[in-house]
């Protein structure tokens, strides 16, 4: 844990996508104090014809969907919002206005961990 899904428009170079993944990983580690080994990020590319923002088809957008075990403070979450926004802006060159972060707090009984045990059973 944490698990992030990052949705971006398709067409970015492999270098830019790797930069985004690395920057977003470091954002999670720095803002939440999460161990690096526990951070998982999946990148999802969306065809421009499959997105509409403010009535404009193909508009630039970066959306992070973050799943966390309950217990992070409002300050930690705010720091993560800012760090993820910065990661997208610096890695992809997008405007911060085009970045959104959705966060889900998951009870430790509702998160399966390594070897098929709940986060609670794993001591999280």
C-alpha positions as a printed NumPy array, in Angstrom:
array([[  0.   ,   0.   ,   0.   ],
       [ -0.369,   2.816,  -1.339],
       [ -1.702,   1.875,  -4.748],
       [ -2.09 ,   4.518,  -7.455],
       [ -3.696,   4.417, -10.879],
       [ -2.563,   7.279, -13.12 ],
       [ -4.656,   8.098, -16.191],
       [ -3.004,  10.138, -18.947],
       [ -3.589,  10.783, -22.629],
       [ -1.742,   8.372, -24.898],
       [  1.176,   9.553, -26.991],
       [  3.783,  10.416, -24.354],
       [  7.329,   9.104, -24.862],
       [  8.611,   6.209, -22.76 ],
       [ 11.035,   8.613, -21.053],
       [  8.254,  10.996, -20.023],
       [  6.105,   8.147, -18.718],
       [  9.016,   6.699, -16.737],
       [  9.752,  10.141, -15.33 ],
       [  6.129,  10.491, -14.238],
       [  6.15 ,   7.071, -12.556],
       [  9.409,   7.798, -10.747],
       [  8.331,  11.292,  -9.668],
       [  4.939,  10.089,  -8.465],
       [  6.59 ,   7.273,  -6.502],
       [  8.914,   9.729,  -4.788],
       [  5.957,  12.043,  -4.101],
       [  4.229,   9.234,  -2.2  ],
       [  7.355,   8.313,  -0.244],
       [  8.163,  11.928,   0.673],
       [  4.665,  13.153,   1.544],
       [  3.316,  10.086,   3.343],
       [  6.493,   8.511,   4.664],
       [  5.468,   5.302,   2.881],
       [  8.192,   2.679,   2.422],
       [  9.36 ,   2.603,  -1.201],
       [  8.782,  -1.163,  -1.392],
       [  5.069,  -0.669,  -0.646],
       [  4.306,   1.889,  -3.393],
       [  2.592,   0.497,  -6.494],
       [  1.639,   2.655,  -9.472],
       [ -0.13 ,   1.572, -12.653],
       [ -0.165,   3.882, -15.665],
       [ -3.254,   3.873, -17.883],
       [ -3.179,   5.57 , -21.282],
       [ -6.398,   6.983, -22.692],
       [ -6.946,   7.665, -26.391],
       [ -7.721,  11.372, -26.93 ],
       [-11.081,  10.482, -28.476],
       [-12.009,   8.688, -25.222],
       [-11.887,  11.717, -22.926],
       [-13.863,  14.903, -22.609],
       [-13.044,  17.699, -20.168],
       [-15.229,  20.781, -19.943],
       [-16.899,  19.855, -23.216],
       [-13.596,  19.545, -25.103],
       [-12.84 ,  16.097, -26.534],
       [ -9.159,  15.157, -26.28 ],
       [ -8.316,  17.83 , -23.691],
       [ -5.177,  17.216, -21.681],
       [ -5.866,  15.601, -18.334],
       [ -3.949,  13.711, -15.671],
       [ -5.999,  11.882, -13.042],
       [ -4.475,  10.056, -10.094],
       [ -6.667,   7.577,  -8.235],
       [ -4.981,   6.847,  -4.901],
       [ -5.891,   3.965,  -2.557],
       [ -4.543,   4.259,   0.996],
       [ -5.06 ,   2.378,   4.222],
       [ -6.96 ,   4.628,   6.662],
       [ -4.955,   6.782,   9.011],
       [ -3.239,   9.507,   6.98 ],
       [ -3.675,  13.053,   8.259],
       [ -5.24 ,  15.887,   6.299],
       [ -1.795,  17.53 ,   6.132],
       [ -0.233,  14.365,   4.664],
       [ -2.997,  14.145,   2.074],
       [ -2.593,  17.809,   1.168],
       [  1.154,  17.3  ,   0.761],
       [  0.45 ,  14.314,  -1.506],
       [ -2.004,  16.32 ,  -3.654],
       [  0.65 ,  19.002,  -4.156],
       [  3.496,  16.55 ,  -4.791],
       [  1.513,  14.528,  -7.348],
       [  0.44 ,  17.703,  -9.137],
       [  4.072,  18.807,  -9.295],
       [  5.157,  15.355, -10.563],
       [  2.729,  15.58 , -13.492],
       [  3.655,  19.167, -14.317],
       [  7.403,  18.555, -14.209],
       [  7.378,  15.153, -15.939],
       [  4.847,  15.837, -18.679],
       [  4.87 ,  19.621, -18.916],
       [  1.124,  19.827, -18.316],
       [ -0.598,  22.657, -16.48 ],
       [ -1.465,  22.093, -12.839],
       [ -5.005,  23.078, -13.82 ],
       [ -5.215,  19.792, -15.762],
       [ -4.341,  17.51 , -12.824],
       [ -6.778,  15.863, -10.408],
       [ -6.211,  13.529,  -7.462],
       [ -8.928,  11.24 ,  -6.11 ],
       [ -8.188,   9.577,  -2.786],
       [ -9.839,   6.539,  -1.217],
       [ -9.217,   5.624,   2.421],
       [ -9.497,   1.867,   2.776],
       [-10.099,   0.192,   6.159],
       [ -7.197,  -2.115,   7.037],
       [ -9.649,  -5.027,   7.061],
       [-10.537,  -4.313,   3.418],
       [ -7.03 ,  -4.385,   1.923],
       [ -5.402,  -7.689,   1.014],
       [ -1.64 ,  -7.73 ,   1.388],
       [  1.22 , -10.067,   0.463],
       [  0.571, -13.75 ,   0.999],
       [ -3.193, -13.279,   1.198],
       [ -3.586, -11.601,   4.562],
       [ -5.428,  -8.399,   5.388],
       [ -3.508,  -5.236,   6.168],
       [ -4.82 ,  -5.507,   9.717],
       [ -3.449,  -9.045,  10.082],
       [ -0.137,  -7.8  ,   8.644],
       [  0.04 ,  -5.162,  11.367],
       [ -0.867,  -2.178,   9.229]])
